[in-house]
Amino acid sequence: MRTFRTLRQATAMITTMLAAGALLISSTAWADSASGTVTYQSKSGPIVVNVKNVYLVKGPNSMDKKIIRRLIFTPADLGAKIKACGEMSCSDNDLREGLEVDLVGGPRMNYWFVGNDQRVQYSGTAQPELLKLTTDTAQRLAGKLTIDDSAAGGAKVSIDFDATMLKEFTK
């Protein structure tokens, strides 16, 4: 009789711990997977950023307040910081190395490269066809991004990614 009660108590305790762990994990902002590089030829030599994380956010752009989707590629884990942002303009504040791509729905997509702790920056545009999507839903983007603006002094990008919506901003 005592063994049965002890077993029930142990089972209840394990179930409670698993539920608490699942709640903790579900509330944490996890990075989605990305792999590839962004290369930029600076005056002091090449800068290569090895991308490991990607974040997908949605909200109003800073210019005309149109709703856009933004992909943020980085070697750093920025999920919690982006999740804590109150405005779309904050979503790239902590991007020290990496690439931001704004999908604006027009004939060009905007991108911003940063390297060397934001000491090197390059903004450009690219044809949307350079973003080959295998999944394109409201909550998920997956595919390959390939840009080569190196002849114009810009970035060369080759990244495979799979991103789920991290946050939708209202302002």
Residue pairs with C-beta under 8 A, 6 or more apart in sequence:
28 79
28 80
29 79
29 80
29 82
29 83
29 166
30 79
31 52
31 53
31 54
31 55
31 77
31 78
31 79
32 53
32 54
32 55
32 56
32 161
32 162
32 163
32 164
32 166
33 52
33 53
33 54
33 161
33 162
34 51
34 52
34 53
34 54
34 73
34 159
34 160
34 161
34 162
34 163
35 51
35 52
35 159
35 160
35 161
36 50
36 51
36 73
36 145
36 157
36 158
36 159
36 160
36 161
37 48
37 49
37 50
37 51
37 157
37 158
37 159
38 48
38 49
38 51
38 73
38 98
38 99
38 113
38 115
38 155
38 156
38 157
38 159
39 46
39 47
39 48
39 49
39 150
39 155
39 156
39 157
40 46
40 47
40 113
40 115
40 120
40 122
40 154
40 155
40 156
41 47
41 150
41 153
42 115
42 116
42 120
47 115
47 116
47 120
49 74
49 75
49 97
49 98
49 99
49 113
49 115
50 75
51 73
51 74
51 75
51 98
51 99
51 159
51 161
52 74
52 75
53 73
53 74
53 75
53 76
53 77
53 78
53 79
54 71
54 72
54 73
54 74
54 159
54 161
54 162
54 163
55 71
55 72
55 74
55 78
55 79
55 82
55 91
55 163
55 166
56 69
56 70
56 71
56 140
56 141
56 163
56 164
56 165
56 166
57 69
57 70
57 72
57 82
57 88
57 91
57 165
57 166
57 167
57 168
57 169
58 67
58 68
58 69
58 70
58 165
58 167
58 168
58 169
59 67
59 68
59 70
59 87
59 88
59 91
59 167
59 168
59 169
59 170
59 171
60 66
60 67
60 68
60 88
60 169
60 170
60 171
61 67
61 68
61 88
61 102
61 104
62 88
62 89
66 104
66 105
68 102
68 103
68 104
68 105
69 102
69 103
69 141
70 88
70 91
70 92
70 100
70 101
70 102
70 103
71 100
71 101
71 103
71 141
71 145
71 161
71 163
72 78
72 82
72 91
72 92
72 95
72 98
72 99
72 100
73 98
73 99
73 100
73 101
73 145
73 159
73 161
74 95
74 96
74 97
74 98
74 99
75 97
75 98
76 94
76 96
76 97
76 98
78 94
78 95
79 166
81 93
81 94
82 90
82 91
82 94
82 166
82 167
83 166
83 167
85 91
85 93
85 167
85 169
86 169
86 171
87 169
87 171
88 169
88 171
91 167
91 169
92 100
92 112
95 114
95 118
96 114
96 117
96 118
97 114
97 115
97 116
97 117
97 118
98 113
98 114
99 111
99 112
99 113
99 114
99 155
99 157
99 159
100 111
100 112
101 109
101 110
101 111
101 131
101 145
102 109
102 110
102 111
103 109
103 128
103 131
104 110
107 127
107 128
108 125
108 126
108 127
108 128
109 125
109 126
109 127
109 128
109 130
109 131
110 123
110 124
110 125
111 123
111 124
111 125
111 126
111 147
111 155
111 157
112 121
112 122
112 123
113 120
113 121
113 122
113 123
113 124
113 154
113 155
114 120
114 121
115 121
122 153
122 154
122 155
124 147
124 149
124 152
124 154
124 155
126 147
126 149
130 145
130 146
130 147
131 143
131 144
131 145
132 143
132 144
132 145
132 146
133 141
133 142
133 143
134 142
134 143
135 141
135 142
135 143
135 162
136 143
138 165
139 164
139 165
140 162
140 163
140 164
140 165
141 161
141 162
141 163
142 161
142 162
142 163
143 160
143 161
144 158
144 159
144 160
144 161
145 157
145 158
145 159
145 161
146 157
146 158
146 159
147 154
147 155
147 156
147 157
148 156
148 157
149 155
149 156
150 156
